Structures are given as C-alpha cells and as structure tokens.
Amino acid sequence: MTAPWNDWNHIVKLDPDKTLVEGETFEDVCETGTDALEIGGTLDMTADKMQRVIDACAKYDVPVYQEPSNPAVVVDDDALDGYLVPIVLNAGEVSWITGAHKEWARIDDVDWEKTTTEAYVVMNPDASVADLTGANCDQTPEDVAAYAEIAEHMLGQEIVYVEYSGTFGDPEVVAAAQDSLDEATLFYGGGIRDYESAHTMAQYADTVVVGDLVHDEGVDAVRETVEGARDAIHAQAESA
C-alpha cells in the first residue's frame, strides 16, 4: 500500500499557538492547494490548542495530521488522518530520540496503524526546536546524508525531514540527503516564503513544508509556494 505522503509536494504546518492573518480562515488555508495539513508546534503546546485547530480544519477535504511535540498534547480524534511523530536524530537530549516516545507508549494506547515517525535532522541552531532538543546543528552535507541513510536503512523510517526552521537552508545539504535515500520520502522545512524558494527546494526534496508563512503573510503567499513546489516536481517528471 502506497503511503499518502509519497504523493505530497507541499504541506502547511499550522502552529496552534499562533493566529492566522487577520480576516483569513482555516477554510482559506485548506483552499490554497496544499496536499496536507500538519498540526503542531514546539513551544506552549496544549491538547486544547491542538483540538481547536483540528476541529477547524477537519471539515475540509484536506488530510489532517497531528505532529505532537510531547505525549501530553496527543489528541484522540477520528477526524485525524494520522500522527506524524518527530524523532530528532541529531538531538543532544535522548528524550527527543526515544524518551518521550517511550512515555507515550507507557501512558497511552498508541494507535500504531495511524502513527508514523519522522526522522528529523535539525539544522538551524537558532531555532526553538534546536534549543529544546539540544540538537548539534554543525552538520556537513555528508553528515546529513549519513543520517538520512541510517534513518531509512537502520531505523526503517519512511520519512526523513531536513529542518532549518525559520531560515532558508543549504540546497546542497538537501540534495545530499535525497541522494542517500532509496524509497523514503524527504521533507524539507525552513524559509519557504515565495514561489522561488519553494521551487528551489522542491528540486531536491520530495515535499516542502511551509509553517511561519501562513501565520505571517497569509494564504496568497502560501498559494505561491504550492505553485512553486508543483512546478518543480512536474518539471522533474517531464525530464525523467
């Protein structure tokens, strides 16, 4: 059975602790053409905040996934298509590799049929996620490629996520990660703010993730990134 993210070019990540641009709605976000919504954030997360955004988005025809930052914010809701759970491979704190996940399994009945992990490599040392996880972001393209390779072949990960969180990353790093993968899907997030940045990274990543843009600039800017990602993917398909 083909995983749904194998066909995704673009994801909007909604942070429940942030607001949308004035006058815009979650329906507007769902109508941007994005392939999926990921509900999650790093700081100040609660289950109630998560639930509010899930409820607002579930009525529209876009897949909705929760990305829980810790076990306490996991929402049990049939409206969710699934859970995408981060494992930060270059974390300095082991809790972000297995510890928090162990606690989730200990205190709750995890719906494993709806749960998939994302093998993160965090690359922006100034990002909240790097600070929270104690990530070692001093990684070369060769280092990131090696992380991607062990994620797929040693840890059995279906998704590898190169995360620059808030800043536009190095395409050479993303290309190196892609070259090391056989079947896993490569997500890229960080600094995707317009058509050109989405088009650039979609030449290397399978899926680009837009987060801050939807909260800071709004749906018109997000729609540009959807077009940039799809144009890059289509151009590659035509040249193959």
C-alpha positions as CSV (number, residue, x, y, z in Angstrom):
1,M,0.0,0.0,0.0
2,T,1.4,3.4,-1.0
3,A,1.9,5.9,1.8
4,P,-0.1,9.1,1.3
5,W,3.0,11.3,1.7
6,N,4.6,9.7,-1.4
7,D,2.3,11.9,-3.4
8,W,2.6,15.1,-1.4
9,N,4.5,18.1,-2.9
10,H,3.5,20.6,-0.2
11,I,2.4,20.7,3.4
12,V,1.1,23.5,5.5
13,K,2.2,23.2,9.2
14,L,-0.2,25.1,11.5
15,D,1.0,26.2,14.9
16,P,-1.9,26.1,17.4
17,D,-0.1,28.8,19.5
18,K,-0.2,31.3,16.6
19,T,-3.0,33.1,14.9
20,L,-3.9,33.4,11.2
21,V,-3.6,36.6,9.3
22,E,-6.4,39.0,10.1
23,G,-9.5,38.2,8.0
24,E,-8.3,34.8,6.9
25,T,-9.8,31.4,8.0
26,F,-8.8,27.8,8.2
27,E,-11.1,27.2,5.1
28,D,-8.9,29.7,3.2
29,V,-5.8,27.7,4.3
30,C,-7.4,24.5,3.1
31,E,-8.1,26.1,-0.3
32,T,-4.5,27.0,-1.1
33,G,-4.0,23.7,-2.9
34,T,-1.7,22.2,-0.3
35,D,-1.6,18.4,-0.1
36,A,-1.9,18.1,3.7
37,L,-2.1,19.9,7.0
38,E,0.2,19.2,9.9
39,I,-0.9,20.5,13.2
40,G,1.9,21.1,15.7
41,G,4.4,23.4,17.3
42,T,7.4,23.5,19.6
43,L,6.5,25.8,22.4
44,D,3.4,26.3,24.6
45,M,1.5,23.4,23.2
46,T,-1.6,22.0,24.9
47,A,-4.1,19.4,23.8
48,D,-6.9,22.0,23.9
49,K,-5.0,24.3,21.4
50,M,-4.4,21.3,19.2
51,Q,-8.0,20.2,19.3
52,R,-9.2,23.7,18.4
53,V,-7.2,23.7,15.1
54,I,-8.1,20.1,14.3
55,D,-11.8,20.9,14.7
56,A,-11.5,23.9,12.5
57,C,-9.7,22.0,9.7
58,A,-11.3,18.6,9.8
59,K,-14.4,19.6,7.9
60,Y,-12.5,20.4,4.7
61,D,-11.2,18.0,2.1
62,V,-7.5,18.1,3.0
63,P,-5.7,15.4,5.0
64,V,-5.1,16.5,8.6
65,Y,-2.2,15.0,10.7
66,Q,-1.1,15.9,14.2
67,E,2.6,16.3,14.9
68,P,2.7,16.1,18.7
69,S,5.7,17.6,20.5
70,N,5.1,15.6,23.6
71,P,2.7,12.8,24.8
72,A,0.5,15.2,26.8
73,V,-0.7,17.0,23.7
74,V,-1.8,14.0,21.7
75,V,-5.4,14.3,20.6
76,D,-7.5,11.2,20.1
77,D,-9.8,12.2,17.3
78,D,-11.3,10.2,14.4
79,A,-11.1,13.3,12.3
80,L,-7.3,13.0,12.2
81,D,-5.8,11.1,9.2
82,G,-2.9,10.2,11.4
83,Y,0.0,11.2,13.6
84,L,3.5,12.2,12.3
85,V,5.8,12.0,15.3
86,P,9.3,13.5,15.3
87,I,12.4,11.6,16.2
88,V,15.3,14.1,16.2
89,L,18.3,12.1,15.1
90,N,20.9,14.8,16.0
91,A,19.3,15.7,19.3
92,G,21.6,16.1,22.3
93,E,18.8,15.0,24.7
94,V,17.9,11.4,24.3
95,S,14.3,12.1,25.3
96,W,13.8,13.5,21.8
97,I,15.0,10.3,20.2
98,T,13.2,7.7,22.3
99,G,12.4,9.0,25.7
100,A,9.2,11.0,25.0
101,H,8.0,8.2,22.7
102,K,8.5,5.6,25.5
103,E,6.4,7.7,27.8
104,W,3.6,8.0,25.2
105,A,3.6,4.2,24.8
106,R,3.7,3.7,28.6
107,I,0.8,6.0,29.5
108,D,-1.4,5.6,26.4
109,D,-2.7,3.0,23.9
110,V,-0.9,4.3,20.8
111,D,-2.8,3.8,17.6
112,W,0.1,2.4,15.6
113,E,-1.9,2.0,12.4
114,K,-2.3,5.7,12.3
115,T,1.2,6.6,13.6
116,T,4.3,7.3,11.6
117,T,7.6,8.7,12.8
118,E,9.6,11.5,11.0
119,A,13.4,11.2,11.2
120,Y,14.3,14.9,11.8
121,V,17.8,16.4,11.2
122,V,17.6,19.9,12.8
123,M,20.0,22.3,11.1
124,N,19.3,25.8,12.4
125,P,21.0,26.4,15.8
126,D,18.9,29.5,16.5
127,A,15.6,27.7,16.1
128,S,13.4,26.9,19.1
129,V,13.4,23.2,18.2
130,A,17.3,23.2,18.2
131,D,17.3,24.8,21.7
132,L,14.6,22.5,23.0
133,T,16.2,19.3,21.8
134,G,19.9,20.3,22.3
135,A,20.5,19.5,18.6
136,N,24.0,19.5,17.2
137,C,23.4,21.5,14.1
138,D,27.0,21.6,12.9
139,Q,26.4,19.0,10.2
140,T,28.0,18.8,6.7
141,P,26.1,17.6,3.7
142,E,27.9,14.3,4.1
143,D,26.8,14.1,7.8
144,V,23.1,14.8,6.8
145,A,23.3,12.2,4.0
146,A,24.6,9.7,6.6
147,Y,21.8,10.5,9.0
148,A,19.3,10.0,6.1
149,E,20.8,6.7,5.2
150,I,20.7,5.3,8.7
151,A,17.2,6.6,9.2
152,E,15.9,4.6,6.2
153,H,18.1,1.5,6.3
154,M,18.8,1.0,10.0
155,L,15.8,2.6,11.6
156,G,13.2,1.8,8.9
157,Q,11.9,5.4,8.7
158,E,9.5,6.2,5.9
159,I,10.0,10.0,6.2
160,V,13.3,11.9,6.6
161,Y,12.8,15.6,7.5
162,V,15.6,18.1,7.0
163,E,14.5,21.1,9.2
164,Y,16.0,24.6,9.0
165,S,13.1,26.0,10.9
166,G,12.8,29.8,10.1
167,T,15.7,30.2,7.8
168,F,16.3,29.0,4.2
169,G,18.7,26.1,4.2
170,D,21.5,24.9,2.0
171,P,20.3,23.1,-1.1
172,E,23.5,21.1,-1.2
173,V,22.5,19.6,2.2
174,V,19.0,18.7,1.0
175,A,20.4,17.2,-2.3
176,A,22.9,15.1,-0.4
177,A,20.1,13.7,1.8
178,Q,18.0,12.9,-1.2
179,D,20.8,11.2,-3.0
180,S,21.3,8.9,0.0
181,L,17.7,7.7,0.1
182,D,16.1,4.8,-1.9
183,E,12.4,4.8,-1.0
184,A,11.9,7.1,2.0
185,T,10.2,10.4,1.4
186,L,12.3,13.5,2.0
187,F,10.5,16.5,3.7
188,Y,12.2,19.9,3.8
189,G,11.1,22.8,6.1
190,G,12.6,26.3,6.7
191,G,12.4,29.6,5.0
192,I,10.0,28.7,2.2
193,R,8.4,32.1,1.7
194,D,7.6,32.5,-2.0
195,Y,7.5,30.8,-5.4
196,E,11.2,30.8,-6.0
197,S,12.2,29.3,-2.6
198,A,9.6,26.6,-2.9
199,H,10.7,25.8,-6.4
200,T,14.4,25.7,-5.5
201,M,13.9,23.2,-2.6
202,A,11.4,21.1,-4.4
203,Q,14.1,20.3,-6.9
204,Y,15.7,18.2,-4.2
205,A,13.1,17.4,-1.5
206,D,10.0,15.4,-2.3
207,T,7.8,17.6,-0.1
208,V,8.3,21.2,1.1
209,V,6.7,22.3,4.4
210,V,5.5,25.8,5.0
211,G,4.9,27.0,8.5
212,D,5.5,30.5,9.6
213,L,4.4,31.9,6.2
214,V,0.8,31.1,6.7
215,H,0.8,32.9,10.1
216,D,2.9,35.8,9.0
217,E,2.0,36.5,5.3
218,G,-1.2,34.6,4.7
219,V,-2.8,32.3,2.2
220,D,-1.8,34.2,-1.0
221,A,1.8,33.7,-0.1
222,V,1.2,30.1,0.7
223,R,-0.5,29.6,-2.6
224,E,2.6,30.8,-4.4
225,T,4.7,28.2,-2.6
226,V,2.2,25.5,-3.6
227,E,2.7,26.5,-7.3
228,G,6.5,26.7,-6.9
229,A,6.7,23.2,-5.4
230,R,4.4,21.6,-8.0
231,D,6.1,23.3,-10.9
232,A,9.5,21.9,-9.8
233,I,8.1,18.4,-9.3
234,H,6.3,18.4,-12.7
235,A,9.4,19.7,-14.5
236,Q,11.5,16.9,-13.0
237,A,8.9,14.3,-14.0
238,E,8.8,15.6,-17.6
239,S,12.6,15.5,-17.9
240,A,12.9,12.0,-16.4
